[in-house]
Amino acid sequence: MNTLELVNHQRIVEQTYSKKNINDIVMADILGDAELTQKIDNAVILVKDWLNQSYYQSKQDRLDELATRDIREIVEQIVVVTIRVNEPQLFTSVVGLVTGALGMTSKIDGTKTAAELLAIISDTDLFHIYKPDSKFDSLHLVSPYILEEDTLHFIEKTKYLPPMVTEPNIVSNNFDNAYLTEASPMILGKGAYHENDICLDSINKFNQVPLSLNVELLTSLSERPKRNFTDPEKKEQWLHFVKDSYVTYRDLIQVGNQLWLTHKVDKRGRTYSQGYHCSTQGNEFRKAIIEFHHKEVITV
């Protein structure tokens, strides 16, 4: 492939596999259904009525943070989360997911608000909140709606983005990315983001090193688990991960076997390669399969 073809290939990979595209695809599916759209309209009315009431001061302060935001967007974010809950889940688990989607300043306030919003929106039958057997059981939530087959297939296909096959973009600020189509915090860890100086020049130097996969090793040895599995489900998860990894290796080799890993720092300034299938900081096998693309003979 020439440079232009590799750039186009990289963009397609990012658009195909990035989990950040899931919400847009799911929302498009939802808005294509007249019944769901009407229920979302009803949910927006319910939430606005709820926000327009008077409450004790601490709750009012908490809800005031929502008053400046687009209520329809908030409802849509919640529906994007709940519509994928096709098997009953603990209500508290779904609250956690919605809390993350709300992105309120305080996590505690976000959790309380998420639980209240779910209770209000459930009146539209977009999802059901219930106790399975007795009043002593924990609350569960389940959606009665199933996404379109194409949407489910897209979600299944998404994964942690593989290494880049083109030279990464230069990172120039704390909310940036070496990838071509998306930006994200360059600082790892929840609540760790800030606008102060970090070593962007160091990140860029790491990002600019071209790497390759050791084809001979990949075709002669197989990755083995560290220990025998006693849990069949964990074994299945590991086998799926290995299979997915080999698909990634194959795809990288087929487009020239030249790759770049992106990097981020934690709050202490330590640098970490951003790889799931390929990483210089993975286990022994995954470290061994990565080598410099431009090789030199070292004489001792």
C-alpha positions in Angstrom: 0.0 0.0 0.0 1.1 3.6 -0.7 0.9 6.3 1.9 -2.5 7.5 0.9 -4.0 4.0 0.9 -2.6 3.4 4.4 -4.1 6.6 5.7 -7.5 5.7 4.2 -7.1 2.2 5.7 -6.3 3.7 9.1 -9.4 5.9 9.0 -11.6 2.9 8.1 -10.1 0.8 11.0 -10.8 3.6 13.5 -14.4 4.1 12.2 -15.0 0.4 12.2 -13.6 -0.7 15.5 -13.8 2.4 17.8 -16.2 1.9 20.7 -16.8 5.7 20.6 -19.0 5.2 17.6 -21.4 2.8 19.3 -23.6 5.5 20.8 -24.2 7.2 17.5 -25.0 3.9 15.8 -27.4 2.9 18.6 -29.1 6.3 18.6 -29.6 6.2 14.9 -31.3 2.8 15.3 -33.5 4.1 18.1 -34.6 7.2 16.2 -35.6 5.1 13.3 -38.4 3.6 15.5 -41.5 5.8 15.8 -42.6 4.1 19.0 -39.3 4.6 20.7 -39.0 8.2 19.5 -42.5 9.0 21.0 -41.5 7.4 24.3 -38.3 9.5 24.4 -40.4 12.6 23.8 -42.6 11.5 26.8 -39.6 10.9 28.9 -38.2 14.4 28.2 -41.5 15.9 29.4 -41.4 13.8 32.6 -37.8 14.8 33.3 -38.5 18.5 32.7 -41.6 18.4 35.0 -39.4 16.7 37.7 -36.7 19.4 37.4 -39.2 22.2 37.5 -40.4 21.3 41.0 -38.9 22.6 44.3 -36.8 20.4 46.5 -34.7 20.7 49.7 -31.6 22.8 49.2 -28.9 20.0 48.7 -31.1 18.2 46.1 -31.9 21.5 44.4 -28.2 22.3 44.1 -27.6 18.8 42.6 -30.4 19.2 40.1 -29.4 22.7 39.1 -26.4 21.2 37.3 -28.8 19.4 34.9 -30.9 22.6 34.3 -28.2 24.1 32.1 -28.0 21.0 29.9 -30.0 19.6 27.0 -32.6 17.4 28.7 -33.4 15.5 25.5 -29.7 14.7 25.1 -29.6 13.4 28.7 -32.6 11.2 28.1 -31.1 9.8 24.9 -27.9 9.0 26.6 -29.8 7.0 29.2 -31.8 5.2 26.6 -28.6 4.3 24.7 -27.4 2.6 27.9 -30.6 0.8 28.9 -31.7 -0.4 25.5 -28.7 -2.8 25.4 -29.8 -4.4 28.7 -31.6 -7.3 27.2 -30.9 -9.6 30.1 -32.0 -8.6 33.6 -29.2 -6.7 35.4 -29.0 -5.3 38.9 -30.4 -1.9 39.1 -27.3 -0.6 40.8 -25.1 -1.9 37.9 -27.2 0.1 35.4 -27.1 3.2 37.7 -23.3 3.0 37.5 -23.4 3.0 33.7 -25.8 5.9 33.6 -23.7 7.8 36.2 -20.7 7.6 33.8 -22.9 8.8 30.9 -24.2 11.8 32.8 -20.7 13.0 33.7 -21.7 15.1 36.6 -19.1 17.0 38.7 -19.6 14.9 41.8 -19.8 11.1 41.4 -22.0 10.8 44.5 -24.4 13.4 43.1 -24.3 11.7 39.7 -25.2 8.3 41.3 -28.2 9.7 43.1 -29.4 11.6 40.0 -28.9 8.6 37.7 -31.1 6.4 40.0 -33.8 9.1 40.2 -33.8 9.6 36.4 -34.1 5.9 35.7 -37.1 5.7 38.1 -38.8 8.6 36.3 -38.1 7.4 32.8 -39.3 3.9 33.6 -42.8 5.3 33.6 -42.6 5.4 29.8 -41.9 1.7 29.6 -38.6 2.2 27.8 -37.3 -0.3 30.3 -38.7 -2.1 33.3 -37.5 -1.9 36.9 -38.7 -4.7 39.1 -37.9 -7.2 41.9 -37.7 -10.8 40.5 -39.4 -12.8 43.2 -40.0 -11.2 46.6 -39.9 -7.8 48.2 -36.5 -8.8 49.7 -34.9 -9.2 46.3 -32.6 -6.6 44.8 -34.1 -4.3 42.1 -33.3 -5.4 38.5 -33.6 -3.6 35.2 -34.3 -5.0 31.7 -35.2 -3.5 28.3 -38.1 -5.0 26.3 -36.5 -3.7 23.0 -34.0 -5.4 20.8 -31.7 -3.4 18.5 -31.5 -4.2 14.8 -29.3 -7.1 13.8 -26.9 -4.8 11.9 -26.5 -2.6 15.0 -25.8 -5.6 17.2 -23.2 -6.9 14.7 -21.5 -3.5 14.7 -21.3 -3.4 18.5 -19.9 -7.0 18.5 -17.3 -5.9 16.0 -16.0 -2.9 18.0 -12.8 -3.4 20.1 -9.9 -1.6 21.6 -8.3 0.1 18.6 -5.3 -1.9 17.2 -1.9 -0.2 16.6 -1.7 2.4 13.8 -0.5 1.6 10.4 0.4 5.2 9.6 2.7 7.6 11.4 0.7 9.0 14.4 -0.4 12.6 14.6 1.7 14.9 16.8 0.1 15.3 20.2 0.0 19.0 21.1 -2.2 19.3 24.2 -3.5 17.3 27.1 -6.8 16.4 25.3 -5.5 15.2 21.9 -4.7 11.9 20.2 -2.3 10.4 17.8 -5.1 8.6 16.0 -6.6 10.3 13.0 -10.3 10.5 13.8 -10.7 11.0 17.6 -9.4 12.8 20.6 -9.2 11.7 24.3 -7.3 12.7 27.5 -3.6 12.0 27.3 -3.6 11.4 31.1 -4.7 8.0 32.3 -7.1 7.4 35.3 -10.5 8.7 36.3 -10.4 12.2 37.7 -6.7 12.6 36.8 -7.1 14.9 33.9 -5.7 18.5 34.2 -4.5 21.3 31.9 -1.0 21.6 33.5 2.1 20.7 31.7 2.9 17.0 30.9 5.7 15.6 28.8 4.1 15.8 25.4 7.5 15.7 23.7 8.2 12.4 25.4 4.8 10.9 24.3 5.5 12.1 20.7 9.0 10.4 20.7 7.5 7.1 21.9 4.7 7.4 19.3 7.1 8.0 16.4 9.0 4.7 16.7 7.9 2.3 13.9 7.6 -1.3 15.0 6.9 -4.7 13.4 5.6 -8.1 14.4 7.9 -11.1 14.6 6.3 -13.2 12.0 8.6 -16.2 12.5 7.7 -16.3 16.2 4.0 -15.9 15.5 4.0 -18.8 13.1 6.1 -21.2 15.2 4.8 -20.6 18.7 1.4 -20.2 20.3 0.4 -18.1 23.2 -0.3 -20.1 26.3 -2.2 -19.1 29.5 -0.2 -18.6 32.7 -2.3 -21.1 34.5 -4.9 -23.8 33.9 -8.5 -22.5 34.0 -11.0 -23.9 36.5 -13.7 -21.6 35.3 -15.0 -22.5 31.8 -16.3 -19.0 31.3 -12.9 -17.4 31.9 -11.3 -20.0 29.6 -13.7 -19.0 26.9 -13.0 -15.3 27.4 -9.2 -16.0 27.1 -9.6 -18.1 24.0 -11.7 -15.3 22.4 -9.1 -12.8 23.3 -6.3 -14.8 21.8 -8.4 -15.5 18.6 -9.2 -11.8 18.3 -5.5 -11.0 18.8 -4.4 -13.3 16.0 -6.9 -11.6 13.7 -5.3 -8.3 14.6 -1.8 -9.7 13.9 -2.9 -11.0 10.5 -4.5 -7.7 9.5 -1.3 -5.7 10.5 1.0 -8.1 8.6 -1.2 -8.0 5.5 -0.9 -4.2 5.2 2.9 -4.2 5.4 3.8 -5.2 8.9 4.8 -1.7 10.0 2.9 -0.3 13.0 3.0 2.4 15.6 1.8 2.2 19.2 0.3 5.3 20.9 1.2 6.3 24.4 -0.3 8.1 27.4 0.9 9.1 30.9 -0.5 8.5 34.3 -0.7 11.2 37.0 2.8 10.4 38.1 4.2 11.0 34.6 4.9 7.3 33.8 4.3 6.4 30.2 2.2 3.5 29.1 1.7 2.1 25.6 -1.9 2.0 24.6 -2.3 -1.5 23.3 -4.7 -4.4 24.0 -3.8 -6.9 21.4 -0.3 -5.6 20.8 1.7 -4.0 23.6 5.3 -3.6 24.7 4.0 -3.8 28.2 2.0 -7.0 27.8 2.9 -10.5 28.9 6.1 -12.3 27.8 4.6 -13.5 24.6 3.2 -10.1 23.6 6.5 -8.4 24.4 8.4 -11.0 22.3 6.4 -10.6 19.2 7.1 -6.8 18.9 10.4 -5.6 17.4 11.8 -2.5 15.8 10.8 -2.0 12.2 14.2 -0.5 11.3 16.7 -3.1 12.4 20.4 -2.7 13.0 23.1 -5.2 13.7 24.7 -4.5 17.0 28.4 -5.5 17.3 29.8 -6.3 20.7 
